[in-house]
Amino acid sequence: MSGEDTPFTGTFPVRLPIWWGYRGAPGPHPDLDDVSGRIVVLRLPKTLKRLDRWMLRLFGGSSEIRRPLDALNSLLWELSNGSRTFEEICSHLDATFAEDVAPVRARSQAAILQMASLGYMTSLSEPFTGKWSIGPGKDPSGELPELPQDAGLDIG
């Protein structure tokens, strides 16, 4: 892993409060208690205008967007709990995915920037102190319908 500095050097990436859960079997992941290696799926309420809401009621459909992350971003998501530095996260990603994530710092930075631009993640200058909920299955918006039993998602 390169020693180049990035804007995230020394920071603590952390998930923002949105509903997320898991699907599928564990994939490659470091041997850490709070990391499963499973695919992470984000659930987000759709922002609908009046006409869109009317058409949704008339024709049916979903009032939410489900956004599955790929294996690399799922692991990045799990690792970004605000207690690990950017460098520690990069080290775990590099050890898990090797050449598939090279160059690890640039790819990790790009992924964090993308998630930050979507409002899914931020980076702190100090470790996260639990100011908001970052665990799975929490709907901070209060707008998501209850998760159906057959959704194929779980929060454990």
C-alpha positions in Angstrom: 0.0 0.0 0.0 1.3 3.4 -0.9 2.1 6.0 1.7 0.5 8.9 -0.3 -1.6 11.3 1.6 -5.2 11.9 0.6 -7.9 14.2 2.0 -9.0 11.3 4.2 -5.5 10.6 5.8 -6.0 10.4 9.5 -9.8 10.7 9.3 -12.5 8.3 10.5 -15.0 7.4 7.8 -18.5 6.7 9.2 -21.9 5.7 7.8 -24.7 8.3 8.0 -28.1 7.3 9.4 -30.0 5.5 6.6 -31.7 2.1 6.6 -29.4 -0.8 5.6 -29.3 -4.5 5.9 -27.7 -7.6 4.5 -28.5 -10.3 1.9 -26.7 -13.5 0.8 -23.9 -15.5 2.3 -20.6 -14.0 3.7 -18.0 -13.2 1.2 -14.3 -12.4 1.6 -13.7 -10.3 4.7 -11.2 -9.6 7.5 -11.5 -11.5 10.7 -13.2 -8.7 12.7 -16.2 -9.2 15.0 -18.4 -6.5 13.4 -17.6 -7.4 9.8 -19.5 -10.1 7.9 -18.5 -9.8 4.3 -22.1 -10.0 3.2 -23.7 -7.8 0.6 -25.1 -4.6 2.0 -28.4 -3.2 0.7 -29.5 0.3 1.3 -33.2 1.2 1.5 -34.1 4.8 0.7 -37.5 6.4 0.4 -38.4 7.7 -3.0 -38.8 11.4 -3.3 -42.1 11.8 -5.2 -43.9 14.8 -6.5 -47.6 15.0 -6.3 -48.3 13.5 -9.7 -45.8 10.7 -9.0 -47.5 9.9 -5.7 -50.9 9.8 -7.5 -49.5 7.5 -10.2 -47.9 5.2 -7.6 -51.3 4.8 -5.9 -53.1 4.3 -9.2 -50.7 1.8 -10.8 -48.9 0.5 -7.8 -45.2 0.1 -7.3 -42.6 0.7 -4.6 -42.2 3.8 -2.5 -38.6 2.9 -1.9 -35.3 2.4 -3.7 -33.2 -0.6 -2.8 -29.5 -0.1 -3.6 -27.3 -3.1 -3.3 -23.6 -2.4 -2.9 -21.0 -4.6 -4.6 -18.6 -6.8 -2.4 -15.9 -4.1 -2.2 -18.3 -1.3 -1.2 -20.2 -3.5 1.2 -17.0 -4.3 3.0 -16.1 -0.6 3.0 -19.5 0.2 4.4 -19.1 -2.3 7.2 -15.6 -1.1 8.1 -16.7 2.5 8.2 -18.1 2.6 11.7 -16.2 5.7 12.8 -13.7 3.8 15.0 -11.2 2.9 12.2 -9.0 5.4 10.4 -9.0 5.6 6.7 -5.6 3.9 6.7 -6.9 1.0 8.7 -9.8 0.6 6.4 -7.5 0.7 3.4 -5.3 -1.9 5.0 -8.2 -4.3 5.6 -9.5 -3.8 2.0 -6.0 -4.4 0.6 -5.5 -7.5 2.6 -9.0 -8.8 1.6 -9.1 -7.9 -2.1 -5.4 -7.4 -3.1 -5.1 -6.5 -6.8 -8.8 -6.2 -7.2 -8.8 -3.0 -5.1 -5.4 -1.6 -6.3 -4.6 1.3 -5.9 -6.4 0.9 -2.6 -6.1 4.5 -1.3 -7.4 6.0 -4.6 -10.2 3.5 -5.0 -11.3 3.9 -1.3 -11.2 7.6 -1.5 -13.3 7.6 -4.7 -15.8 5.3 -3.0 -16.1 7.4 0.1 -16.4 10.6 -1.9 -19.2 9.0 -4.0 -21.1 7.8 -0.9 -20.6 11.2 0.7 -22.0 13.0 -2.3 -25.1 10.7 -2.1 -25.5 11.5 1.6 -24.6 8.0 2.8 -21.2 8.5 4.5 -19.0 11.2 6.0 -15.5 11.4 7.5 -14.7 12.7 10.9 -11.5 14.2 12.3 -12.0 12.2 15.6 -13.5 8.8 16.3 -17.3 8.6 16.1 -19.0 8.9 19.5 -22.4 7.6 18.6 -24.2 10.9 17.9 -26.5 9.0 15.4 -27.5 5.5 14.7 -25.2 3.7 12.3 -26.6 0.1 12.8 -28.7 -1.9 10.4 -32.4 -1.8 10.2 -33.0 1.8 11.4 -35.2 4.2 9.4 -34.2 7.7 10.4 -36.6 9.1 7.8 -39.7 7.3 9.2 -40.9 7.1 5.6 -40.0 3.5 4.7 -42.7 0.8 4.8 -42.1 -2.2 7.1 -39.8 -4.7 5.5 -41.8 -7.6 4.1 -40.8 -11.1 5.4 -40.0 -12.2 1.8 -37.7 -9.3 1.0 -34.6 -11.4 1.3 -33.0 -8.9 3.5 -32.0 -9.1 7.2 -30.4 -6.9 9.7 -28.3 -9.4 11.6 
